[in-house]
């Protein structure tokens, strides 16, 4: 007796179960095996029932992927090696330029205490890097400036009109507590896009 079935009243069965029940009386097979056999027969029918062979799909030309070349550039190789960075990396049309600070070729700070001169030294170094890649400040798409003296930088920021006479790049200006060396008052990093 099934759970919740009232005694004496048989529960009506769907017609497909009646047929299965009839077969089961003639050829008794445990119910789990019968279910498995029914499933296998149905799968075999479905798999063999498709007589039509699939049509050939037209080949779509795949674009040829080019390996992007990576070019590293060191403005001051010994200093950059000592501090563990590369001043610029070019991948395809994109160039990432590490923050420029006011330093000499040996890595010693220049124009200590003079934010305006330090800013001009940064842009001078950045110009050298851009020229190495055949670029100008017109190709700069992002410029981020970090300074330890934001009020003074805001007074001097008009100098950037000489650097970017036509249009300014996207970017951020951030006031920070300190930079790599205590004498540094400003650091400028760039992202460049150079169309081929």
SVG drawing of the C-alpha trace seen along z (x, -y; Angstrom):
<svg xmlns="http://www.w3.org/2000/svg" viewBox="-12 -81 88 95">
<polyline fill="none" stroke="black" stroke-width="0.4" points="0.0,0.0 1.3,-3.5 1.5,-6.2 -1.7,-8.2 -3.6,-5.6 -7.0,-4.7 -7.5,-1.0 -9.7,0.8 -9.6,-1.9 -7.0,-1.5 -5.4,-4.7 -6.0,-5.1 -2.9,-4.7 -2.0,-6.7 -2.4,-4.6 1.4,-4.3 1.8,-2.9 -1.0,-0.4 1.0,0.8 4.2,1.0 2.3,2.9 1.0,5.3 4.5,6.0 5.9,6.3 3.3,9.1 4.5,11.1 8.2,10.4 8.9,9.5 11.8,7.0 12.6,5.0 11.2,1.5 14.6,-0.3 15.9,1.9 12.7,1.2 13.3,-2.5 16.8,-2.1 15.8,0.0 13.1,-2.5 15.6,-5.4 18.2,-3.5 15.6,-2.6 14.4,-6.2 18.0,-7.5 18.7,-4.9 15.6,-6.0 16.5,-9.7 20.1,-9.2 19.4,-7.0 16.2,-8.8 18.2,-11.6 18.9,-10.3 19.9,-13.7 23.6,-14.4 24.6,-17.9 25.4,-20.4 28.9,-21.7 29.3,-25.0 31.1,-27.6 34.5,-28.5 34.7,-32.0 38.0,-33.7 39.6,-34.3 41.5,-37.5 45.2,-37.0 46.4,-37.8 49.6,-39.8 52.1,-39.4 52.5,-42.8 56.1,-43.7 57.2,-45.0 59.9,-47.7 61.5,-48.8 63.3,-52.2 65.6,-53.3 66.4,-57.0 69.0,-56.5 69.8,-52.7 72.0,-52.5 69.6,-54.5 66.6,-52.6 68.3,-49.3 69.3,-50.3 65.7,-51.4 64.1,-48.5 62.0,-50.0 61.9,-50.8 61.1,-54.4 58.9,-53.5 57.3,-50.4 55.7,-50.4 53.2,-47.6 51.7,-48.1 50.4,-51.6 50.4,-52.2 53.3,-53.6 53.3,-53.7 55.8,-56.1 56.9,-55.8 56.8,-58.9 59.5,-61.4 61.2,-63.3 63.8,-66.0 67.1,-64.1 70.5,-64.1 71.9,-61.1 73.3,-59.6 69.9,-59.8 70.6,-62.7 67.8,-65.2 68.0,-68.5 66.4,-71.9 65.9,-70.9 63.2,-73.1 62.2,-74.7 58.9,-73.1 58.7,-75.2 62.2,-74.1 61.5,-70.5 58.3,-70.5 60.2,-71.8 62.9,-69.1 60.2,-66.5 58.7,-67.7 62.2,-67.9 62.8,-64.2 59.3,-63.2 60.0,-65.1 63.2,-63.0 61.2,-59.8 58.4,-60.9 61.0,-61.8 62.6,-58.3 59.3,-56.8 58.6,-59.4 55.9,-61.1 55.1,-64.5 52.9,-65.8 50.1,-65.8 50.1,-62.0 49.6,-61.9 46.2,-60.6 46.7,-60.4 48.9,-62.5 49.0,-61.9 50.8,-64.4 51.8,-63.7 53.0,-66.6 54.0,-67.1 52.9,-70.8 49.5,-71.0 48.9,-74.8 52.2,-75.7 51.6,-73.4 48.2,-75.0 49.9,-78.4 52.4,-77.0 50.0,-74.7 49.6,-77.4 53.0,-76.2 51.2,-73.2 49.6,-75.4 53.0,-75.5 53.3,-71.7 49.7,-71.2 48.9,-74.2 46.0,-72.5 44.3,-70.0 44.9,-68.5 45.0,-64.8 42.9,-63.0 44.5,-62.6 44.6,-63.3 46.5,-65.6 47.2,-64.1 48.7,-65.7 50.9,-63.1 52.9,-63.0 56.2,-62.1 57.8,-60.7 60.7,-58.3 63.2,-60.7 62.4,-63.5 63.8,-66.2 61.4,-65.3 58.4,-67.6 56.7,-66.5 56.4,-63.4 54.6,-63.2 53.6,-59.9 52.1,-59.6 50.2,-57.2 50.6,-57.7 48.8,-56.4 50.6,-56.6 48.6,-55.6 50.6,-53.7"/>
</svg>
